[in-house]
């Protein structure tokens, strides 16, 4: 019988159900089942949450499960695997299809019995309920703080600093933060509003600031999108009945009585994504508003109108190279733009342009026809010699594996074990002596060894992080190799979105130089310098593809 032990902890503590303790308990359990220590594989993820299963060692374990490297998975507790019921259910189904058992020693669940499977699902439901209840309690608390107009933290807006307020409640000192006007920065905010009223253009305001070397918070360049954020942020407006009505008409929850102070916002984003407006809260804060309500509301109309009629760019349905195609001149992303000609919106032509072309940076790289460069790149990937690429990736994987061997984790762990054994022996000696001088010496030795053990554990923690990173890189290389081998089989029949995923999975970036029609394809793990003398060219004048030089790793000569 071969066993896999899986352990996970969200962060390193060295206490309780630490990685080491989990592995030790699972190992002892396996030995009691008659498993030979040489037949035990250990997978450890430290510093990873249990809310999903996107963890390097967990994914490696599942790959090994498909290769039948073990018969049973043992973990210390169910929530070490996942706190998400859907993920847990899928895992059990997958293990069942592979005829691999699952044991949780804390709950004493075993998938080899029907009752064990049922009890595991019930327990995983409660684990998820516990996580979601805690999250909901935190969100509710944050909502109440927002309704009171208290600053909840995060990136400070231009024009304000935060100030700590202390108070006594229930005999304990408590604190919260409020925003305080930064006199120097708030002048810039007023200038931005006044300049927009004059120019009526986000880009022109941004260009004006750039040309006059006017910087934002932390001395950063103020881009057109940042100008828009400043103009539409309710933190700056003096609250009034008019602003209240405006937000309510836009289905936004408003709290507090209008008093000329600005608004704080809460609930606009969750997990990095914008939420529905019904979840937003605009709370009148305790900080001073700086923009008159009528001025602010007038600007909202202008900005909203411009946003609706603006040029359509981004990763639309045809954007196979969106996020991958880069400008050779300034390094910015090439964004997708659709032609304004033609009534048939579904079949309009499209092209890629430098994201900084029409901003204050004035990049002059030529645009490129979208379908032409997409087909060109796909054709070049199809004909490249994938055997050479795969061999290079395998060499890279071996280099990472060598780094892992040189990491020294086993040696550090052995030193820790030896010193802890020495401490136990010294404690035993201390209990057996009545000599004060000897006791004092033993205590000093125990203290010295204890400090050494603590330092070694810190070092081991660092080595563990390095090893996790190495494992993640090795896993990435395996995925790249797999995608390379599948590329030619799948690309022709794939949908646009699938093509986008396939290309980005094997290509780190594609660089476009409009001056000479040069296209450089950079595969993951390789440097652009390797491609300087082996460029591809797109003949844009004749609107066709032409090989001027051979493709890097290409079979075409």
C-alpha positions in Angstrom: 0.0 0.0 0.0 1.4 3.4 -1.0 0.2 6.5 0.8 0.2 10.3 0.0 0.2 12.7 3.0 -1.2 16.2 2.3 -0.7 19.1 4.7 -1.6 22.8 4.5 -1.4 25.9 6.7 -2.4 29.4 5.7 0.6 30.9 7.3 3.7 29.8 9.2 3.3 29.7 13.0 5.3 26.7 14.2 2.5 25.9 16.7 -0.6 23.7 16.9 -1.5 22.0 13.6 1.7 23.2 11.9 2.9 21.5 8.7 5.4 19.4 10.7 2.8 18.3 13.2 0.3 17.4 10.5 2.9 15.3 8.6 4.1 13.6 11.8 0.5 12.6 12.9 -0.4 11.4 9.4 2.9 9.4 9.2 2.2 7.6 12.5 -1.3 6.9 11.3 0.0 5.3 8.1 2.5 3.2 10.0 -0.2 1.9 12.2 -2.0 0.8 9.0 1.1 -1.2 8.1 2.5 1.2 5.5 6.3 1.1 5.0 7.9 4.5 5.5 9.5 4.3 2.0 6.0 4.1 0.5 4.9 7.4 1.9 4.9 10.6 -0.3 4.5 14.0 1.4 2.9 17.1 -0.2 3.1 20.3 1.8 1.5 23.8 1.0 2.4 26.4 3.6 1.1 30.0 3.2 -2.0 29.0 1.1 -5.7 29.5 1.9 -8.2 26.7 2.0 -10.9 28.6 0.1 -9.8 27.0 -3.2 -7.5 24.2 -4.4 -5.1 26.4 -6.6 -2.0 25.3 -4.6 1.2 24.0 -6.2 1.7 20.9 -4.1 -2.0 20.0 -4.1 -2.0 20.2 -7.9 1.2 18.1 -8.1 -0.4 15.5 -5.8 -3.4 15.2 -8.1 -1.1 14.8 -11.1 0.7 12.0 -9.3 -2.7 10.5 -8.4 -3.5 10.2 -12.1 -0.1 8.4 -12.5 -1.2 5.9 -9.8 1.8 6.8 -7.6 -0.2 6.0 -4.4 -3.4 4.3 -3.3 -4.7 6.5 -0.5 -4.5 10.1 0.6 -4.2 10.9 4.3 -4.7 14.3 5.8 -4.8 15.6 9.3 -8.2 17.4 9.0 -10.8 17.9 6.2 -10.3 21.6 6.0 -6.6 21.1 5.2 -7.8 19.9 1.8 -10.5 22.6 1.2 -13.2 24.7 2.8 -15.2 24.9 -0.4 -17.9 22.2 -0.7 -17.9 22.2 -4.5 -14.1 21.7 -4.7 -14.3 19.0 -2.0 -17.1 17.2 -3.8 -15.2 17.3 -7.1 -12.1 15.9 -5.4 -13.9 13.0 -3.9 -15.5 12.1 -7.2 -12.1 12.3 -9.0 -10.4 10.1 -6.4 -13.3 7.6 -6.6 -12.9 7.4 -10.4 -9.1 6.8 -9.9 -9.9 4.1 -7.2 -7.9 6.1 -4.6 -9.0 6.2 -1.0 -9.2 9.3 1.3 -8.7 9.4 5.1 -9.0 12.3 7.5 -7.5 11.2 10.8 -9.0 14.0 12.9 -12.6 13.3 12.0 -11.9 9.5 11.4 -13.5 9.6 7.9 -12.7 7.0 5.4 -14.1 7.0 1.8 -14.0 3.2 1.6 -17.3 3.1 3.5 -20.7 4.8 2.5 -21.1 6.3 5.9 -17.6 7.7 5.8 -18.3 9.5 2.5 -21.6 10.9 3.8 -20.1 12.2 7.0 -17.2 13.8 5.1 -19.6 15.8 2.9 -21.5 17.0 6.0 -18.3 18.1 7.7 -17.1 19.9 4.6 -20.4 21.8 4.5 -19.9 23.0 8.0 -16.3 24.0 7.3 -17.4 26.2 4.4 -20.3 27.6 6.5 -17.8 28.6 9.2 -15.5 30.4 6.7 -18.5 32.2 5.1 -19.9 33.2 8.5 -16.6 34.8 9.6 -16.3 36.6 6.2 -19.9 37.9 6.5 -19.3 39.1 10.1 -16.2 41.0 9.0 -18.2 42.6 6.0 -21.1 43.6 8.3 -18.6 45.2 10.7 -17.0 47.1 7.9 -20.3 48.3 6.6 -21.3 49.8 9.9 -17.9 51.6 10.1 -18.5 52.9 6.6 -22.0 54.2 7.5 -20.4 56.1 10.4 -18.1 57.8 7.9 -14.9 56.3 9.3 -11.9 55.7 6.9 -11.5 51.9 6.4 -8.0 52.0 5.1 -6.5 51.3 1.7 -4.9 53.7 -0.8 -5.4 57.3 0.4 -7.1 59.6 -2.2 -5.2 62.5 -3.6 -5.8 65.5 -1.3 -6.2 63.7 2.0 -4.2 62.1 4.7 -5.6 59.9 7.5 -5.7 60.9 11.2 -6.1 58.6 14.2 -8.9 59.3 16.7 -8.7 57.6 20.1 -11.6 57.2 22.5 -12.6 55.2 25.6 -15.4 52.6 25.4 -16.3 49.9 28.0 -13.2 51.0 29.9 -10.9 50.2 27.0 -9.0 52.6 24.7 -10.2 52.2 21.1 -9.4 54.0 17.9 -10.5 54.7 14.4 -9.3 56.8 11.5 -10.7 59.8 9.7 -9.5 61.7 6.6 -7.8 65.0 7.0 -7.2 67.6 4.2 -3.7 67.7 2.8 -3.5 71.4 1.9 -0.8 71.0 -0.8 -2.5 68.1 -2.6 -6.0 69.5 -2.3 -4.9 72.5 -4.4 -4.0 70.1 -7.2 -7.4 68.4 -6.9 -9.1 71.8 -7.4 -6.8 72.6 -10.3 -7.7 69.3 -12.0 -11.4 70.1 -11.7 -11.0 73.6 -13.0 -8.8 72.5 -15.9 -11.4 69.9 -16.9 -14.1 72.6 -16.9 -11.9 74.5 -19.2 -10.7 71.8 -21.6 -13.6 69.3 -21.3 -11.2 66.4 -22.0 -9.6 63.8 -19.7 -6.7 63.3 -22.1 -6.0 67.0 -22.5 -6.1 67.5 -18.7 -3.6 64.6 -18.3 -1.4 66.0 -21.1 -1.4 69.4 -19.3 -0.3 67.9 -16.0 2.4 65.8 -17.8 3.8 68.8 -19.7 4.0 70.9 -16.6 5.6 68.1 -14.6 2.7 68.0 -12.1 2.7 64.7 -10.3 0.2 62.9 -8.1 0.5 61.0 -4.8 3.8 59.3 -4.4 5.2 61.4 -7.3 3.3 59.3 -9.9 2.1 60.4 -13.4 -1.6 61.3 -13.5 -3.0 59.3 -16.5 -6.4 60.0 -18.2 -8.0 57.2 -16.2 -6.7 58.6 -13.0 -8.1 62.0 -13.9 -11.5 60.3 -14.5 -11.2 58.6 -11.1 -10.6 62.0 -9.4 -13.4 63.7 -11.2 -16.0 61.0 -10.4 -14.9 60.2 -6.8 -17.7 61.4 -4.4 -15.0 61.8 -1.7 -14.5 65.4 -3.0 -18.1 66.7 -3.4 -19.8 68.7 -0.7 -22.8 66.5 0.2 -26.2 68.0 -0.3 -29.8 67.0 -1.1 -28.9 67.2 -4.8 -26.0 64.7 -4.5 -28.2 62.4 -2.4 -30.9 62.4 -5.0 -28.3 61.8 -7.8 -26.9 58.7 -6.1 -30.3 57.3 -5.2 -31.5 57.7 -8.8 -28.4 55.7 -9.8 -29.5 52.9 -7.4 -26.7 53.6 -4.9 -27.4 53.2 -1.1 -26.7 56.5 0.7 -26.4 57.0 4.4 -26.1 60.1 6.6 -27.5 63.6 6.5 -26.2 66.1 3.9 -23.8 68.6 5.7 -21.2 69.6 3.2 -18.8 66.8 4.1 -17.6 64.4 1.4 -18.7 60.7 0.9 -16.8 57.5 1.6 -17.6 54.5 -0.6 -17.9 50.9 0.5 -18.7 47.6 -1.3 -17.8 48.7 -4.9 -15.4 45.8 -5.4 -15.2 42.3 -4.2 -12.4 39.9 -5.0 -11.0 42.4 -7.4 -14.2 42.7 -9.4 -16.8 45.5 -9.5 -20.0 44.6 -7.8 -23.6 45.5 -8.6 -24.6 49.0 -7.6 -27.2 47.7 -5.2 -24.2 46.6 -3.0 -22.6 50.0 -2.9 -22.8 52.3 0.1 -22.0 56.0 -0.1 -21.7 57.3 3.5 -21.3 60.9 4.5 -17.9 61.1 6.1 -16.4 63.3 8.7 -13.9 64.9 6.2 -14.4 68.2 4.5 -15.8 68.2 0.9 -14.0 70.6 -1.5 -16.1 70.7 -4.7 -19.5 72.4 -4.9 -22.4 70.0 -5.6 -23.6 71.7 -8.8 -20.0 71.8 -10.2 -19.5 68.1 -9.4 -22.8 67.0 -10.8 -22.2 69.0 -14.0 -18.8 67.2 -14.5 -20.5 63.8 -14.0 -22.8 64.5 -17.0 -19.8 65.4 -19.2 -17.6 62.4 -18.1 -20.6 60.0 -18.5 -21.4 61.3 -22.0 -17.8 61.0 -23.1 -17.4 57.5 -21.7 -20.5 56.3 -23.7 -19.3 57.7 -27.0 -15.6 56.8 -26.5 -13.6 54.5 -28.8 -14.2 50.9 -28.1 -11.0 49.2 -27.1 -10.0 46.2 -25.1 -10.2 42.5 -25.3 -13.3 42.0 -27.4 -14.3 38.8 -29.1 -11.5 39.1 -31.7 -8.7 39.9 -29.3 -6.6 36.8 -29.5 -3.4 38.7 -28.7 -4.9 41.0 -26.1 -2.6 41.1 -23.1 0.2 39.5 -25.1 1.0 42.0 -27.9 3.4 44.7 -26.8 4.7 47.9 -28.4 8.4 47.6 -29.5 8.9 51.4 -29.0 7.6 52.0 -25.5 6.8 48.6 -24.1 3.1 49.3 -23.5 0.3 47.0 -24.3 -1.2 47.1 -27.8 -4.9 47.4 -27.3 -7.7 46.3 -29.6 -9.7 49.0 -31.5 -12.6 48.5 -33.9 -13.1 50.4 -37.1 -15.9 53.0 -36.9 -16.8 52.3 -40.5 -19.5 49.8 -41.6 -22.9 49.1 -40.2 -22.3 45.5 -39.5 -20.9 45.6 -36.0 -20.3 41.9 -35.8 -17.9 41.9 -38.8 -16.2 45.2 -38.5 -12.4 45.2 -39.1 -10.2 45.7 -36.1 -6.6 46.6 -35.4 -4.1 46.9 -32.5 -2.7 50.2 -31.5 -0.2 51.3 -28.8 -2.0 52.1 -25.5 0.1 55.3 -25.3 -0.4 56.5 -28.9 -3.0 59.1 -28.2 -2.0 60.1 -24.7 0.6 62.6 -23.5 3.3 60.1 -24.3 2.5 60.3 -28.0 4.0 56.9 -29.0 4.3 56.8 -32.8 4.3 53.1 -33.4 2.2 52.1 -36.4 -1.1 50.3 -35.9 -1.4 46.7 -37.2 -4.3 44.9 -38.7 -5.8 42.5 -36.0 -6.6 39.4 -38.1 -3.4 39.5 -40.0 -1.0 39.6 -37.0 -3.1 37.1 -35.1 -3.0 34.6 -38.0 0.7 35.3 -38.5 1.6 34.5 -34.9 -0.5 31.4 -34.8 1.1 30.1 -38.0 4.6 30.8 -36.6 3.8 28.9 -33.4 2.4 26.0 -35.5 5.6 25.6 -37.6 8.2 26.1 -34.8 10.2 23.1 -33.8 8.5 22.1 -30.6 10.9 19.3 -29.8 13.7 21.8 -29.4 11.5 24.0 -27.2 10.4 21.1 -25.1 14.0 20.0 -24.6 14.9 23.5 -23.5 12.0 23.5 -21.0 13.1 20.1 -19.6 16.6 21.5 -19.1 15.1 24.4 -17.2 13.0 22.0 -15.1 16.2 20.1 -14.2 17.9 23.3 -13.2 15.0 24.0 -10.8 15.1 20.5 -9.5 18.8 20.9 -8.7 18.1 24.2 -6.9 15.5 22.2 -4.8 18.1 19.6 -3.9 20.6 22.3 -2.9 18.0 24.0 -0.7 19.2 22.1 2.4 15.8 21.7 4.1 16.6 18.1 5.2 19.9 19.1 6.8 18.2 22.0 8.6 15.4 19.8 9.9 18.0 17.2 11.1 19.8 20.0 13.0 16.5 21.0 14.6 15.7 17.4 15.6 19.2 16.9 17.1 19.0 20.1 19.2 15.5 19.4 20.4 16.6 15.9 21.5 19.5 17.6 23.4 17.1 20.0 25.1 14.9 17.1 26.2 18.0 15.4 27.7 19.1 18.5 29.5 15.6 19.0 30.9 15.7 15.4 32.2 19.2 16.1 33.7 17.8 19.3 35.4 15.0 17.3 37.1 17.5 14.9 38.6 20.0 17.4 40.1 19.9 19.4 43.3 23.1 21.3 42.7 22.4 25.0 42.1 25.6 25.6 40.0 24.8 22.6 37.7 21.2 23.7 37.4 22.3 27.2 36.4 24.6 25.8 33.8 22.0 23.4 32.4 19.4 26.2 32.2 21.9 28.4 30.2 22.5 25.5 27.8 18.8 24.9 27.3 18.3 28.7 26.6 21.2 28.7 24.1 19.9 25.6 22.3 16.4 27.0 22.3 17.6 30.2 20.5 19.5 28.1 18.0 16.3 26.0 17.3 14.3 29.2 16.8 16.8 30.6 14.3 16.9 27.3 12.5 13.1 27.2 12.2 13.1 30.7 10.7 15.7 29.5 8.2 13.7 26.4 7.5 10.6 28.5 6.9 12.6 30.6 4.3 13.8 27.4 2.7 10.2 26.1 2.6 9.0 29.2 0.8 11.9 28.8 -1.7 10.9 25.2 -2.3 7.2 26.1 -2.8 8.3 28.7 -5.4 10.5 26.1 -7.1 7.7 23.6 -7.2 5.3 26.2 -8.6 7.8 27.0 -11.4 8.3 23.3 -12.2 4.5 22.9 -12.4 4.3 25.9 -14.7 6.9 24.3 -17.0 4.9 21.1 -17.1 1.8 23.0 -18.1 3.7 24.9 -20.8 5.1 21.6 -22.3 1.6 20.1 -22.2 0.1 23.2 -24.0 2.9 23.2 -26.6 2.2 19.5 -27.4 -1.5 20.2 -27.7 -1.2 23.5 -29.7 -1.3 22.2 -33.2 -4.0 19.6 -32.5 -6.4 22.1 -30.9 -5.8 25.6 -32.4 -7.6 25.3 -35.7 -10.9 24.1 -34.2 -10.7 26.3 -31.1 -13.0 29.2 -30.5 -11.6 32.8 -30.3 -11.4 32.6 -26.5 -9.8 29.2 -26.6 -7.2 30.4 -29.1 -6.5 33.3 -26.8 -5.8 31.0 -23.9 -3.7 28.6 -26.0 -1.5 31.4 -27.4 -1.0 33.0 -24.0 -0.2 29.6 -22.4 2.9 29.1 -24.6 3.9 32.7 -25.5 5.1 35.3 -22.9 4.7 38.2 -25.3 4.6 39.2 -28.9 6.5 42.5 -29.8 5.4 44.6 -32.8 7.6 47.2 -34.5 5.6 49.1 -37.1 8.6 50.9 -38.6 10.0 47.7 -40.2 7.1 45.3 -39.8 9.1 43.2 -37.3 7.3 40.7 -35.1 9.2 39.1 -32.2 7.5 36.0 -30.6 9.0 35.4 -27.1 8.1 32.0 -25.6 7.7 31.6 -21.8 11.1 31.2 -20.1 13.2 32.8 -22.9 14.8 36.2 -23.2 14.0 38.6 -26.0 17.7 38.9 -26.8 17.7 35.4 -28.1 15.3 36.6 -30.9 17.1 39.7 -32.1 18.8 38.1 -35.1 15.9 35.7 -35.8 12.9 38.0 -36.4 9.7 37.5 -38.2 8.2 40.1 -40.5 4.7 41.1 -41.4 4.5 42.8 -44.8 1.8 45.4 -44.1 2.1 47.2 -47.4 1.1 44.2 -49.5 -1.3 43.1 -46.8 0.0 39.6 -46.7 2.5 37.5 -44.7 6.1 37.3 -45.9 9.1 35.4 -44.4 12.1 37.7 -44.6 14.1 35.8 -42.0 13.6 32.4 -40.5 11.5 31.9 -37.4 13.4 31.2 -34.2 13.3 27.4 -33.8 11.5 27.2 -37.1 11.5 24.3 -39.5 11.0 26.8 -42.4 14.3 27.9 -44.1 
